[in-house]
Amino acid sequence: MRRGTAGAGWLLWRVLRLGSFSFKFSCWFQERSPQSQGEETRFRLRKPGSGEGETGLRTQLSATAGCPVPKEPPWRDSRETLPEVGDEGLLSKGPFKKMTQDEPLRAVQEALKKCFPAVQEQQGLWRGALGDCRPLLASLSNLAEQLQAAQNLRFEDVPSLRAFPNLQERLRRKQLEAGDTVLDKLGEKLAALLKVRDTVSSHVGQVLRIYEQHADAISIDAVLQASVVSPSVADMLEWLQDIERHYRSSYLKRKYLLSSIHWGDLPTIQAMPKAWDQISEDEHQDLVQDILLNVSFFLEE
């Protein structure tokens, strides 16, 4: 292609989309001049980032055409570069940054919202098992009284009982068998209490692990912050540990009490219902229920 050059020049920049590549089209052209016959007009497709700067290209074309380098177009003077996505990009500023900072605290709160309903369910099972133990202990106490009365009775001194040889021994055997049956049922209830304790410990441990994973990303102010409807995360974590300690302590006391039963100590067996109730009286019986009441609005959020 041939062209002549004279006067001021102009640079047109176009962006062409060819598949997945973007090329810049640069063309330098001048008005015709008789003195510039035979000179070449150069144009080409150039891929951005090919290593050749825009200013260098204009200088080369200008030298070929014999005209001064044009000034930067006005629309190029105030161009801006969009911020990149990254630590200093869009996601690290404004609402995006706040959302990122809130995610660790939200993860702990979600874990708490899953844990407290599980505790409430286990509390129902715990109360049910304790309620079933009370009549069993009463039956055991009655059997101990019967055994004590049979031991104090001299069967041979009762004329109506002389016709039944070995009656005292057979009666004792029957009473001990009935007592062992009651003890087996108490063992089942104790196993139910153990399961509640372990389940609660598992849920509490999971919440504490989640908090430890995000502790470095959560500020102290956020952990201690409470609202009208939501206790602070610090309070709720402490309450969960109080609940766990309550179940552990109560279970161990009741297990120790039942393990002290042996048929050679009938007075202790007779006093078993009272000792069982004393454990409940010494404990904060409404601890779990009070804590669940404190977090009720938080769970409804």
Buried (B, 14 or more C-beta within 10 A) or exposed (E): EEBBBBEEBEBEEEEEEEEEEEBBEBBBBBEEBEEBEEBEBBBEEBEEEEEEEBEEBBEBBBEBBBBEBBEEEEEEEEEEEEEEEEEEEEBEEEEEEEEEEBEBBEBBBEBBBBBBEBBBBBBEBBBEBBEBBEEBBBBBBBBBBBBBEBEEEEBEEEEEBEEEEEBBEEBBEEBEEBBEBBBEBBEEBBEBBBBBBBBBBEBBEBBBEBBEEBEEBBEEEBBEBEEEEBBBBBBBBEBBEBBBEBBBBBBEBBEEBBEEBEBEEBEBBBBBBEBBEEBEEEEEBEBBEEBBEBBEEBBEE
